[in-house]
Amino acid sequence: MSTTEQTAVIDRDVELLERVAEVSQLLRHEVAKRIVGQDDVIEELIISLLANGHALLVGVPGLAKTLLIRTLAESLDLDFSRIQFTPDLMPTDITGTEVIEEDRTTGRRVFRFVRGPIFANIVLADEINRTPPKTQAALLEAMEERSVTAAGDTYPLEQPFFVLATQNPIEQEGTYPLPEAQLDRFMLELPIYYPSREEEEEIAMRTTGETQPDIHPVMSAAELIELQQLVRRVPAPPSLVSFAVRLARSTRPGDEASGVSRQYVAWGAGPRASQFLVLGAKARAAMRGAPIPSYDDVRAVAPAVLAHRLVLNFEAEADGRKTRDVISELLEESRGWS
């Protein structure tokens, strides 16, 4: 590549970096037309989209999880599909199935694949823990491979492709919690909490009025893919990668475990955590127009990256320590690392 071509590429990346920051603000503005509060969740969802990762939203019913995801899809001008997970849902209800068709002119019968709701840009897997493991596995395979296999044929999923799954932390009777190995497929776990009193009053005012706001798309699918590629090109200094890897490894019992991990963690985060810490930091830096991520970017995405990857021990339960409490202590401890 000539010097002129290299300069053109750099100039284009600078333009795209500015566009990421602009689009992030526009997305927040559009989503805020319907969603009151939840600023941290919205930011982390945008990080997940830019990093091309899936997200798991955890919250009780009635906190607008579905509305949030649908509004985000409209803001991005992407195809949206919602799958309500139930105990009788079958894998083919998600991926699609083959049907027999008869050619009226020849009388010949052939199989035709009818695509399921997984064939969309943004897929909401509502209450993913309500369906048996076999059906969960069908979704998680599509998440990992970004394709569907049926009767020996492989059908690629259209890009961009995101799965945003929800879980209800209450009413656990009759549910099928995702195993840790399957939870690891999600880049981020995002808790959704009750709104504040002022936010709830605003919600009641907005949702009981005569009209509902229109959402205007701020970005096409093609542009989103281009920005995802830019995030991949954002340089991560070796020292930052080393910090992210050390953070992930410090959660694992063993010689490299931190003090809080030795005390409270039974099983730590795997290598995917290191990858997503770096990718998440890159996306967060790009969102504010920064050309290089910082340690604070890694720390900012760490709770959402690590929360569903740690398994706490009995001592943590006895002491009343939650996963995010342990992560907060770990992040404080990391500030003293040289």
KOLZABA-727663 format. One record per residue (C-alpha): residue number from 1; residue in one letter; x, y, z. Coordinates in steps of 0.25 Angstrom, whole numbers, padded with zeros to 4 digits. Example, Ala and Ser with C-alpha at 12.3 -4.5 7.8 and 13.67 -1.06 7.14 Angstrom:
# residues 2
+-----+------+-------+-------+-------+
|  nr | rest |    xx |    yy |    zz |
+-----+------+-------+-------+-------+
|   1 |    A |  0049 | -0018 |  0031 |
|   2 |    S |  0055 | -0004 |  0029 |
+-----+------+-------+-------+-------+
END
This chain:
# residues 338
+-----+------+-------+-------+-------+
|  nr | rest |    xx |    yy |    zz |
+-----+------+-------+-------+-------+
|   1 |    M |  0000 |  0000 |  0000 |
|   2 |    S |  0006 |  0013 | -0004 |
|   3 |    T |  0007 |  0025 |  0005 |
|   4 |    T | -0005 |  0032 | -0002 |
|   5 |    E | -0014 |  0020 |  0000 |
|   6 |    Q | -0009 |  0019 |  0015 |
|   7 |    T | -0013 |  0034 |  0017 |
|   8 |    A | -0026 |  0032 |  0011 |
|   9 |    V | -0029 |  0020 |  0020 |
|  10 |    I | -0025 |  0028 |  0032 |
|  11 |    D | -0034 |  0039 |  0028 |
|  12 |    R | -0046 |  0030 |  0026 |
|  13 |    D | -0044 |  0024 |  0039 |
|  14 |    V | -0044 |  0038 |  0046 |
|  15 |    E | -0057 |  0041 |  0039 |
|  16 |    L | -0063 |  0028 |  0044 |
|  17 |    L | -0058 |  0030 |  0058 |
|  18 |    E | -0065 |  0043 |  0058 |
|  19 |    R | -0078 |  0036 |  0052 |
|  20 |    V | -0078 |  0026 |  0063 |
|  21 |    A | -0078 |  0037 |  0074 |
|  22 |    E | -0089 |  0044 |  0066 |
|  23 |    V | -0098 |  0032 |  0064 |
|  24 |    S | -0096 |  0028 |  0079 |
|  25 |    Q | -0102 |  0041 |  0083 |
|  26 |    L | -0113 |  0040 |  0072 |
|  27 |    L | -0117 |  0026 |  0077 |
|  28 |    R | -0118 |  0031 |  0091 |
|  29 |    H | -0127 |  0042 |  0087 |
|  30 |    E | -0136 |  0033 |  0079 |
|  31 |    V | -0137 |  0022 |  0090 |
|  32 |    A | -0140 |  0033 |  0100 |
|  33 |    K | -0152 |  0037 |  0093 |
|  34 |    R | -0159 |  0024 |  0098 |
|  35 |    I | -0150 |  0019 |  0109 |
|  36 |    V | -0148 |  0027 |  0122 |
|  37 |    G | -0135 |  0026 |  0129 |
|  38 |    Q | -0127 |  0013 |  0128 |
|  39 |    D | -0115 |  0021 |  0122 |
|  40 |    D | -0105 |  0011 |  0126 |
|  41 |    V | -0112 | -0001 |  0120 |
|  42 |    I | -0114 |  0007 |  0107 |
|  43 |    E | -0099 |  0011 |  0106 |
|  44 |    E | -0095 | -0004 |  0109 |
|  45 |    L | -0105 | -0009 |  0098 |
|  46 |    I | -0099 |  0001 |  0088 |
|  47 |    I | -0085 | -0004 |  0092 |
|  48 |    S | -0090 | -0019 |  0090 |
|  49 |    L | -0095 | -0015 |  0076 |
|  50 |    L | -0082 | -0008 |  0072 |
|  51 |    A | -0074 | -0020 |  0077 |
|  52 |    N | -0083 | -0029 |  0069 |
|  53 |    G | -0087 | -0037 |  0082 |
|  54 |    H | -0099 | -0043 |  0088 |
|  55 |    A | -0105 | -0038 |  0101 |
|  56 |    L | -0114 | -0044 |  0113 |
|  57 |    L | -0123 | -0034 |  0120 |
|  58 |    V | -0128 | -0038 |  0134 |
|  59 |    G | -0139 | -0031 |  0140 |
|  60 |    V | -0153 | -0034 |  0146 |
|  61 |    P | -0166 | -0032 |  0137 |
|  62 |    G | -0171 | -0018 |  0133 |
|  63 |    L | -0157 | -0011 |  0132 |
|  64 |    A | -0159 | -0009 |  0117 |
|  65 |    K | -0148 | -0019 |  0113 |
|  66 |    T | -0156 | -0022 |  0100 |
|  67 |    L | -0159 | -0008 |  0097 |
|  68 |    L | -0145 | -0004 |  0099 |
|  69 |    I | -0140 | -0014 |  0089 |
|  70 |    R | -0151 | -0012 |  0079 |
|  71 |    T | -0148 |  0003 |  0079 |
|  72 |    L | -0133 |  0001 |  0077 |
|  73 |    A | -0136 | -0008 |  0065 |
|  74 |    E | -0145 |  0003 |  0059 |
|  75 |    S | -0134 |  0014 |  0062 |
|  76 |    L | -0124 |  0005 |  0054 |
|  77 |    D | -0134 |  0002 |  0043 |
|  78 |    L | -0132 | -0013 |  0045 |
|  79 |    D | -0141 | -0025 |  0044 |
|  80 |    F | -0146 | -0029 |  0058 |
|  81 |    S | -0152 | -0042 |  0062 |
|  82 |    R | -0157 | -0046 |  0076 |
|  83 |    I | -0157 | -0061 |  0080 |
|  84 |    Q | -0165 | -0064 |  0093 |
|  85 |    F | -0158 | -0075 |  0100 |
|  86 |    T | -0168 | -0086 |  0106 |
|  87 |    P | -0166 | -0100 |  0111 |
|  88 |    D | -0172 | -0106 |  0098 |
|  89 |    L | -0164 | -0098 |  0088 |
|  90 |    M | -0156 | -0107 |  0079 |
|  91 |    P | -0143 | -0104 |  0072 |
|  92 |    T | -0150 | -0103 |  0058 |
|  93 |    D | -0159 | -0092 |  0064 |
|  94 |    I | -0146 | -0084 |  0064 |
|  95 |    T | -0138 | -0088 |  0053 |
|  96 |    G | -0149 | -0092 |  0043 |
|  97 |    T | -0153 | -0105 |  0037 |
|  98 |    E | -0154 | -0112 |  0023 |
|  99 |    V | -0168 | -0114 |  0017 |
| 100 |    I | -0172 | -0122 |  0005 |
| 101 |    E | -0177 | -0114 | -0007 |
| 102 |    E | -0183 | -0120 | -0020 |
| 103 |    D | -0181 | -0115 | -0033 |
| 104 |    R | -0195 | -0114 | -0040 |
| 105 |    T | -0189 | -0115 | -0054 |
| 106 |    T | -0181 | -0127 | -0052 |
| 107 |    G | -0187 | -0133 | -0039 |
| 108 |    R | -0173 | -0134 | -0033 |
| 109 |    R | -0171 | -0132 | -0019 |
| 110 |    V | -0159 | -0125 | -0013 |
| 111 |    F | -0155 | -0120 |  0001 |
| 112 |    R | -0154 | -0105 |  0003 |
| 113 |    F | -0147 | -0099 |  0015 |
| 114 |    V | -0156 | -0089 |  0022 |
| 115 |    R | -0148 | -0079 |  0030 |
| 116 |    G | -0151 | -0077 |  0045 |
| 117 |    P | -0151 | -0064 |  0053 |
| 118 |    I | -0136 | -0066 |  0056 |
| 119 |    F | -0134 | -0060 |  0042 |
| 120 |    A | -0134 | -0045 |  0046 |
| 121 |    N | -0124 | -0035 |  0050 |
| 122 |    I | -0128 | -0033 |  0064 |
| 123 |    V | -0134 | -0045 |  0071 |
| 124 |    L | -0141 | -0043 |  0084 |
| 125 |    A | -0141 | -0057 |  0092 |
| 126 |    D | -0151 | -0054 |  0102 |
| 127 |    E | -0149 | -0061 |  0115 |
| 128 |    I | -0139 | -0071 |  0110 |
| 129 |    N | -0139 | -0079 |  0123 |
| 130 |    R | -0153 | -0083 |  0121 |
| 131 |    T | -0150 | -0093 |  0110 |
| 132 |    P | -0143 | -0107 |  0111 |
| 133 |    P | -0128 | -0108 |  0108 |
| 134 |    K | -0130 | -0114 |  0094 |
| 135 |    T | -0137 | -0102 |  0089 |
| 136 |    Q | -0127 | -0093 |  0096 |
| 137 |    A | -0116 | -0100 |  0089 |
| 138 |    A | -0122 | -0097 |  0076 |
| 139 |    L | -0122 | -0082 |  0078 |
| 140 |    L | -0108 | -0082 |  0084 |
| 141 |    E | -0102 | -0090 |  0072 |
| 142 |    A | -0108 | -0079 |  0063 |
| 143 |    M | -0101 | -0069 |  0072 |
| 144 |    E | -0088 | -0075 |  0071 |
| 145 |    E | -0088 | -0080 |  0057 |
| 146 |    R | -0096 | -0068 |  0051 |
| 147 |    S | -0103 | -0079 |  0042 |
| 148 |    V | -0114 | -0090 |  0043 |
| 149 |    T | -0112 | -0104 |  0038 |
| 150 |    A | -0124 | -0112 |  0033 |
| 151 |    A | -0125 | -0125 |  0026 |
| 152 |    G | -0110 | -0124 |  0023 |
| 153 |    D | -0111 | -0110 |  0017 |
| 154 |    T | -0105 | -0098 |  0024 |
| 155 |    Y | -0112 | -0084 |  0023 |
| 156 |    P | -0104 | -0072 |  0027 |
| 157 |    L | -0111 | -0062 |  0036 |
| 158 |    E | -0111 | -0048 |  0030 |
| 159 |    Q | -0102 | -0038 |  0036 |
| 160 |    P | -0102 | -0031 |  0045 |
| 161 |    F | -0108 | -0041 |  0055 |
| 162 |    F | -0110 | -0039 |  0070 |
| 163 |    V | -0117 | -0048 |  0080 |
| 164 |    L | -0123 | -0040 |  0092 |
| 165 |    A | -0128 | -0050 |  0102 |
| 166 |    T | -0136 | -0047 |  0114 |
| 167 |    Q | -0137 | -0054 |  0128 |
| 168 |    N | -0147 | -0052 |  0139 |
| 169 |    P | -0139 | -0053 |  0152 |
| 170 |    I | -0152 | -0057 |  0160 |
| 171 |    E | -0162 | -0068 |  0158 |
| 172 |    Q | -0151 | -0079 |  0156 |
| 173 |    E | -0160 | -0091 |  0157 |
| 174 |    G | -0161 | -0099 |  0144 |
| 175 |    T | -0149 | -0091 |  0138 |
| 176 |    Y | -0136 | -0097 |  0131 |
| 177 |    P | -0125 | -0087 |  0135 |
| 178 |    L | -0114 | -0086 |  0125 |
| 179 |    P | -0101 | -0094 |  0128 |
| 180 |    E | -0089 | -0086 |  0130 |
| 181 |    A | -0083 | -0091 |  0117 |
| 182 |    Q | -0095 | -0085 |  0109 |
| 183 |    L | -0095 | -0072 |  0117 |
| 184 |    D | -0081 | -0070 |  0112 |
| 185 |    R | -0087 | -0068 |  0098 |
| 186 |    F | -0093 | -0054 |  0103 |
| 187 |    M | -0083 | -0043 |  0102 |
| 188 |    L | -0090 | -0035 |  0113 |
| 189 |    E | -0100 | -0037 |  0124 |
| 190 |    L | -0108 | -0025 |  0127 |
| 191 |    P | -0117 | -0023 |  0139 |
| 192 |    I | -0129 | -0015 |  0138 |
| 193 |    Y | -0134 | -0009 |  0151 |
| 194 |    Y | -0147 | -0002 |  0156 |
| 195 |    P | -0147 |  0013 |  0152 |
| 196 |    S | -0146 |  0024 |  0162 |
| 197 |    R | -0159 |  0031 |  0167 |
| 198 |    E | -0157 |  0043 |  0157 |
| 199 |    E | -0154 |  0034 |  0145 |
| 200 |    E | -0167 |  0025 |  0149 |
| 201 |    E | -0175 |  0038 |  0149 |
| 202 |    E | -0169 |  0042 |  0135 |
| 203 |    I | -0172 |  0028 |  0130 |
| 204 |    A | -0187 |  0029 |  0135 |
| 205 |    M | -0188 |  0042 |  0128 |
| 206 |    R | -0183 |  0038 |  0115 |
| 207 |    T | -0190 |  0025 |  0114 |
| 208 |    T | -0204 |  0030 |  0117 |
| 209 |    G | -0204 |  0041 |  0107 |
| 210 |    E | -0211 |  0042 |  0094 |
| 211 |    T | -0199 |  0040 |  0085 |
| 212 |    Q | -0186 |  0032 |  0085 |
| 213 |    P | -0173 |  0037 |  0079 |
| 214 |    D | -0168 |  0033 |  0065 |
| 215 |    I | -0154 |  0027 |  0064 |
| 216 |    H | -0146 |  0031 |  0053 |
| 217 |    P | -0134 |  0022 |  0048 |
| 218 |    V | -0121 |  0028 |  0049 |
| 219 |    M | -0112 |  0017 |  0043 |
| 220 |    S | -0114 |  0006 |  0032 |
| 221 |    A | -0109 | -0008 |  0034 |
| 222 |    A | -0098 | -0006 |  0024 |
| 223 |    E | -0093 |  0006 |  0032 |
| 224 |    L | -0093 | -0002 |  0045 |
| 225 |    I | -0085 | -0013 |  0039 |
| 226 |    E | -0075 | -0002 |  0034 |
| 227 |    L | -0074 |  0003 |  0049 |
| 228 |    Q | -0072 | -0010 |  0054 |
| 229 |    Q | -0060 | -0013 |  0045 |
| 230 |    L | -0055 |  0001 |  0050 |
| 231 |    V | -0056 | -0003 |  0065 |
| 232 |    R | -0048 | -0016 |  0061 |
| 233 |    R | -0037 | -0007 |  0055 |
| 234 |    V | -0036 |  0002 |  0067 |
| 235 |    P | -0022 |  0000 |  0073 |
| 236 |    A | -0021 | -0006 |  0087 |
| 237 |    P | -0007 | -0004 |  0093 |
| 238 |    P |  0000 | -0017 |  0098 |
| 239 |    S | -0001 | -0011 |  0112 |
| 240 |    L | -0016 | -0010 |  0111 |
| 241 |    V | -0018 | -0024 |  0106 |
| 242 |    S | -0008 | -0029 |  0117 |
| 243 |    F | -0017 | -0022 |  0127 |
| 244 |    A | -0030 | -0028 |  0122 |
| 245 |    V | -0024 | -0042 |  0122 |
| 246 |    R | -0019 | -0040 |  0136 |
| 247 |    L | -0033 | -0036 |  0140 |
| 248 |    A | -0039 | -0048 |  0134 |
| 249 |    R | -0029 | -0057 |  0140 |
| 250 |    S | -0029 | -0051 |  0154 |
| 251 |    T | -0044 | -0057 |  0155 |
| 252 |    R | -0039 | -0071 |  0154 |
| 253 |    P | -0035 | -0079 |  0166 |
| 254 |    G | -0020 | -0081 |  0165 |
| 255 |    D | -0006 | -0074 |  0166 |
| 256 |    E | -0011 | -0062 |  0158 |
| 257 |    A | -0024 | -0060 |  0166 |
| 258 |    S | -0027 | -0047 |  0173 |
| 259 |    G | -0029 | -0047 |  0188 |
| 260 |    V | -0045 | -0045 |  0187 |
| 261 |    S | -0045 | -0056 |  0176 |
| 262 |    R | -0037 | -0066 |  0185 |
| 263 |    Q | -0048 | -0063 |  0196 |
| 264 |    Y | -0061 | -0063 |  0189 |
| 265 |    V | -0059 | -0069 |  0175 |
| 266 |    A | -0061 | -0084 |  0172 |
| 267 |    W | -0060 | -0083 |  0156 |
| 268 |    G | -0054 | -0071 |  0149 |
| 269 |    A | -0056 | -0065 |  0135 |
| 270 |    G | -0050 | -0072 |  0122 |
| 271 |    P | -0042 | -0066 |  0111 |
| 272 |    R | -0055 | -0060 |  0104 |
| 273 |    A | -0055 | -0050 |  0116 |
| 274 |    S | -0041 | -0045 |  0112 |
| 275 |    Q | -0046 | -0044 |  0097 |
| 276 |    F | -0059 | -0036 |  0101 |
| 277 |    L | -0052 | -0027 |  0111 |
| 278 |    V | -0043 | -0022 |  0100 |
| 279 |    L | -0054 | -0021 |  0089 |
| 280 |    G | -0063 | -0014 |  0099 |
| 281 |    A | -0052 | -0004 |  0103 |
| 282 |    K | -0050 | -0002 |  0088 |
| 283 |    A | -0065 |  0001 |  0085 |
| 284 |    R | -0066 |  0010 |  0098 |
| 285 |    A | -0054 |  0018 |  0093 |
| 286 |    A | -0060 |  0019 |  0079 |
| 287 |    M | -0073 |  0024 |  0085 |
| 288 |    R | -0067 |  0036 |  0091 |
| 289 |    G | -0058 |  0038 |  0078 |
| 290 |    A | -0045 |  0034 |  0085 |
| 291 |    P | -0035 |  0027 |  0076 |
| 292 |    I | -0029 |  0018 |  0087 |
| 293 |    P | -0036 |  0011 |  0099 |
| 294 |    S | -0032 |  0013 |  0113 |
| 295 |    Y | -0031 |  0005 |  0125 |
| 296 |    D | -0043 |  0012 |  0130 |
| 297 |    D | -0051 |  0007 |  0118 |
| 298 |    V | -0047 | -0007 |  0122 |
| 299 |    R | -0052 | -0005 |  0136 |
| 300 |    A | -0065 |  0001 |  0131 |
| 301 |    V | -0069 | -0011 |  0123 |
| 302 |    A | -0063 | -0021 |  0133 |
| 303 |    P | -0076 | -0023 |  0141 |
| 304 |    A | -0084 | -0026 |  0129 |
| 305 |    V | -0074 | -0035 |  0123 |
| 306 |    L | -0070 | -0043 |  0136 |
| 307 |    A | -0083 | -0043 |  0144 |
| 308 |    H | -0089 | -0056 |  0137 |
| 309 |    R | -0076 | -0063 |  0136 |
| 310 |    L | -0072 | -0064 |  0151 |
| 311 |    V | -0078 | -0075 |  0160 |
| 312 |    L | -0077 | -0071 |  0175 |
| 313 |    N | -0074 | -0081 |  0186 |
| 314 |    F | -0082 | -0084 |  0199 |
| 315 |    E | -0073 | -0074 |  0207 |
| 316 |    A | -0079 | -0063 |  0198 |
| 317 |    E | -0093 | -0067 |  0200 |
| 318 |    A | -0091 | -0068 |  0215 |
| 319 |    D | -0085 | -0054 |  0215 |
| 320 |    G | -0096 | -0048 |  0206 |
| 321 |    R | -0087 | -0045 |  0195 |
| 322 |    K | -0092 | -0043 |  0181 |
| 323 |    T | -0085 | -0045 |  0168 |
| 324 |    R | -0084 | -0030 |  0165 |
| 325 |    D | -0079 | -0027 |  0179 |
| 326 |    V | -0068 | -0037 |  0177 |
| 327 |    I | -0065 | -0030 |  0163 |
| 328 |    S | -0065 | -0016 |  0169 |
| 329 |    E | -0055 | -0020 |  0180 |
| 330 |    L | -0046 | -0027 |  0169 |
| 331 |    L | -0047 | -0014 |  0160 |
| 332 |    E | -0042 | -0006 |  0172 |
| 333 |    E | -0031 | -0015 |  0175 |
| 334 |    S | -0027 | -0014 |  0160 |
| 335 |    R | -0024 |  0001 |  0162 |
| 336 |    G | -0012 | -0003 |  0170 |
| 337 |    W | -0006 | -0012 |  0159 |
| 338 |    S |  0007 | -0006 |  0153 |
+-----+------+-------+-------+-------+
END
